[in-house]
């Protein structure tokens, strides 16, 4: 990339149909373990992809609780990479 310029077009208009297609394609790709692992994620212990959790997870207030919950779901390897 060149240095940032004020006249660079940062936001481009994209057709709504193309946006919907991109979201659907990305969601479908996230359910294929080889593609997810190719992006560098460590998902060996995760039961299934995509990882869907209940709405009760939103009630967690502390980071420590969130980390423990993710470890129970099998995301310990991925957390080691992030933390």
N, C-alpha and C positions, 0 to 999 in steps of 0.2 A: 504494500500500500504506500501511496505517496503521503506526505504529511497532510494532516487534516486541513481542509480548506472550508471556508464558510459557504462557498457556492456549490459544494458537492451535494448531489441529490441523495440525502440520507433516506428519505421515505418515498417510495415509489408506489403508485397505485397498481394494485393487482386485482384481477378479476375475482369476484366472489366464488365462482365455480372452481377456479384454480386453487383458491385458499382452502376450500372444502376438500378438494381432491388431495392436497398436500397433507392436511391433517389426517385424513383417512389412511393415506399411504404410510405416514409416520407411525400411526397407531398399529397398523398391521405389521410393520417391520419390527416394532417393539415386542411382538409376541413370538418372534423367531430367535431362539437362543444363539444360533451361530452368528446372526447379524449383531446381536447385542454384545456378544463376546468379542466380535471383531472391532467394536468401538472401544474396547479396553475395559469393559465392566467385568467384575468378578462375580458371577452368579451361580457358582457351582452348588451352593447349598439351598438356593431358592427353590421352593416346591414347584411353582409354575409361573409362567409369564403370560401376560402382564400380571404383576403383583397387585391384586385388588384387596383393599382393606375396608373395614366398616367405617361408618361415619363417627363412631366413638373415638377414633384416633385423633379427631380434631379437638377433643377435650383435654388433651395432654398439654400441661402448662410449662413443664420444666424440660430442658434439653436432656438431662440425665434420664428422664423417663422415656423420652423419644428414642434415645440411643439404645436403651434396654429393650424396648419394643421391637426396634429394627433388628437387633441381635436375635431375638426370639423368632423373627420371621425368616432368618437365614441370611441376613445381609451383613454379617460380621466382616467378611473379607472386603466388601465394598467400603465399609466404614473405616477400616484400617487404612485404606488408600486415601480417604478424605480427611480423616482426623490426624 
